[in-house]
Amino acid sequence: SCNEEGVYYTVSILRNKTKGLQKLVDHIVRFTDGRSCRLALMHGDAKSELPRVEELIREAVPQGEIFMQAQIAASLAVHTGPGLVGILSFCPQEI
């Protein structure tokens, strides 16, 4: 994740891709807390992973609107390397 000062930090480390995706979804469920939100599915040379992530998100966050799927910028990829899958969420009070 990235803090208010723009410093990247590791949220958690898991040794299994399936557990990692589930942990990512769990974080989004907790963050959105049932609110309407807009979500962007992002990847770093892992576009083939997005359909599975989308399926998990649609089940876990039905109030979420997936508005974009894209590859991250090189400036972020330098911190993550290939294989990154991430979710950007925007949950204002009113959409």
SULZI-V911970 format. One record per run of one state. SS is the DSSP state (helix for helix, strand for strand, loop for the rest). FROM is the first residue (numbers start at 1). TO is the last residue. If there is no record, write none. Layout:
ss=SS from=FROM to=TO
ss=SS from=FROM to=TO
//
This chain:
ss=loop from=1 to=1
ss=strand from=2 to=2
ss=loop from=3 to=7
ss=strand from=8 to=8
ss=loop from=9 to=16
ss=helix from=17 to=32
ss=loop from=33 to=36
ss=strand from=37 to=44
ss=loop from=45 to=46
ss=helix from=47 to=60
ss=loop from=61 to=63
ss=strand from=64 to=71
ss=loop from=72 to=73
ss=helix from=74 to=80
ss=loop from=81 to=83
ss=strand from=84 to=90
ss=loop from=91 to=95
//
